[in-house]
C-alpha cells in the first residue's frame, strides 16, 4: 500500500511526507499522525491543521472533516504535549 492509496492523502501529501523522510504507509503508521505532522513541520514545511486531520483520517480511514469535528481536541492536546516535551 502506498501513501496515495490512503484516504485524504494524494500526491502532494506524499511529496510532503517524503521530504520529511516518511516514505511508506508502514512508517506513517509507526509514527502516528501527531509525530508525522511534527516531523513534516521540522522538515521545513508549514502544514496547516487540516494536514493533521488528513493524516489521522488516513490512519483511521475516516474523512478528514469527521476527524476535525470529532477528534480535534484530543489531537491538539497530543500535539501540544509533544511540542512541550521536545
C-alpha positions as CSV (number, residue, x, y, z in Angstrom):
1,X,0.0,0.0,0.0
2,X,1.3,3.4,-0.9
3,X,0.6,6.7,0.9
4,X,-1.6,7.9,-2.0
5,X,-3.8,4.7,-1.6
6,X,-4.9,6.1,1.8
7,X,-8.0,8.3,2.2
8,X,-7.4,12.0,2.5
9,X,-3.8,11.9,1.0
10,X,-2.8,12.5,-2.5
11,X,0.4,13.1,-4.5
12,X,1.1,16.4,-2.9
13,X,0.8,14.9,0.6
14,X,3.0,12.1,-0.4
15,X,5.7,14.5,-1.6
16,X,5.5,16.5,1.7
17,X,5.8,13.3,3.7
18,X,8.7,12.0,1.6
19,X,10.6,15.3,2.2
20,X,10.2,14.6,5.9
21,X,11.6,11.1,5.5
22,X,8.2,9.3,5.6
23,X,8.1,7.1,2.5
24,X,5.7,4.4,3.3
25,X,2.4,3.6,4.9
26,X,4.2,1.5,7.5
27,X,6.4,4.4,8.5
28,X,3.4,6.6,8.8
29,X,1.5,4.0,10.9
30,X,4.5,3.5,13.2
31,X,4.9,7.3,13.8
32,X,1.2,8.1,14.1
33,X,-0.4,11.3,12.9
34,X,0.9,13.7,15.5
35,X,4.5,12.6,15.3
36,X,4.3,12.6,11.5
37,X,2.9,16.1,11.5
38,X,5.7,17.3,13.7
39,X,8.3,15.7,11.5
40,X,6.8,17.4,8.5
41,X,7.0,20.7,10.3
42,X,10.6,20.1,11.2
43,X,11.4,19.4,7.6
44,X,10.7,23.0,6.7
45,X,7.1,22.6,5.5
46,X,4.3,24.7,7.0
47,X,1.4,22.3,7.2
48,X,-1.9,23.6,8.4
49,X,-4.0,21.7,10.9
50,X,-6.1,20.2,8.1
51,X,-3.0,18.2,7.2
52,X,-3.0,16.7,10.8
53,X,-6.7,15.9,10.3
54,X,-5.9,14.3,7.0
55,X,-3.1,12.2,8.4
56,X,-5.3,10.9,11.3
57,X,-8.1,10.2,8.8
58,X,-5.7,8.3,6.6
59,X,-4.7,6.1,9.5
60,X,-8.2,5.6,10.9
61,X,-10.0,5.5,7.5
62,X,-12.2,8.5,8.5
63,X,-12.8,11.6,6.3
64,X,-10.7,14.5,7.5
65,X,-13.8,16.5,8.2
66,X,-15.0,13.9,10.6
67,X,-11.6,13.8,12.3
68,X,-11.7,17.7,12.6
69,X,-15.1,17.6,14.2
70,X,-14.8,14.6,16.5
71,X,-11.1,14.2,17.3
72,X,-9.8,17.8,17.1
73,X,-9.4,18.3,20.8
74,X,-7.5,15.1,21.5
75,X,-5.2,15.6,18.6
76,X,-4.5,19.2,19.6
77,X,-3.7,18.1,23.2
78,X,-1.4,15.4,21.9
79,X,0.3,17.9,19.6
80,X,0.7,20.4,22.4
81,X,2.1,17.8,24.7
82,X,4.6,16.6,22.2
83,X,5.8,20.1,21.4
84,X,6.1,20.9,25.0
85,X,8.2,17.8,25.8
86,X,10.6,18.4,22.9
